[in-house]
């Protein structure tokens, strides 16, 4: 394998981890933060909701979560743009 420039060599282990095991973070699917987010969103009143993470698309929940950038996707109205 040819040698990589210093910047690429420095970030190679991080990218290898992301590409082989998936991204890691607070709201990554399967983490405790993600489960907590879904639990809280399920308790907000309103239907219809995102089929993936339960973000409400109508009512009071819609207004609150719009402030944080959540809303229905343009391409699939049953999923959010998260």
C-alpha positions in Angstrom: 0.0 0.0 0.0 1.5 3.4 -0.9 2.2 5.8 2.0 -0.5 8.3 2.7 0.0 12.0 3.4 0.1 12.8 7.1 -3.4 14.1 7.3 -4.9 11.1 5.6 -2.8 8.7 7.7 -3.9 10.4 10.9 -7.6 9.9 10.1 -7.5 6.5 8.5 -8.2 4.5 11.8 -11.2 6.7 12.5 -12.7 6.1 9.0 -11.9 2.4 9.1 -13.9 2.2 12.4 -16.8 4.2 10.9 -16.9 2.2 7.7 -16.7 -1.2 9.3 -18.8 -0.7 12.5 -21.0 2.3 11.6 -21.0 5.7 13.1 -20.9 6.2 16.8 -22.6 9.0 18.6 -25.3 10.0 21.1 -28.2 9.5 18.7 -26.8 6.7 16.6 -29.4 3.9 16.1 -29.0 1.2 18.9 -27.4 3.5 21.5 -29.0 4.4 24.8 -29.4 8.1 23.7 -31.3 7.0 20.6 -33.6 4.8 22.6 -34.2 7.7 25.1 -35.0 10.0 22.2 -37.6 7.6 20.7 -39.1 7.0 24.2 -39.6 10.8 24.7 -40.9 11.4 21.2 -43.5 8.6 21.5 -44.9 10.4 24.5 -45.5 13.7 22.6 -49.1 14.0 21.5 -49.9 13.8 17.8 -50.3 11.6 14.7 -49.0 11.1 12.0 -45.4 10.3 13.0 -42.1 9.3 11.4 -42.0 5.5 11.0 -38.4 5.4 12.2 -38.0 7.7 15.1 -41.6 8.7 16.1 -41.2 12.5 15.4 -44.7 13.9 15.3 -45.7 15.7 12.1 -48.8 17.5 13.4 -50.1 19.2 16.5 -48.0 20.7 19.4 -45.2 18.2 18.9 -44.7 19.4 15.3 -44.3 23.0 16.4 -41.8 22.2 19.1 -39.6 19.9 17.0 -39.7 22.3 14.0 -37.5 24.6 16.1 -34.9 21.8 16.2 -35.1 21.1 12.4 -37.3 18.0 12.4 -40.0 17.6 9.8 -41.3 15.3 7.1 -38.9 14.4 4.4 -39.6 15.8 0.9 -38.9 12.4 -0.7 -40.8 10.2 1.7 -43.5 11.8 3.8 -43.7 8.9 6.2 -40.1 9.5 7.3 -38.5 12.6 8.9 -35.5 14.5 7.6 -33.4 13.5 10.6 
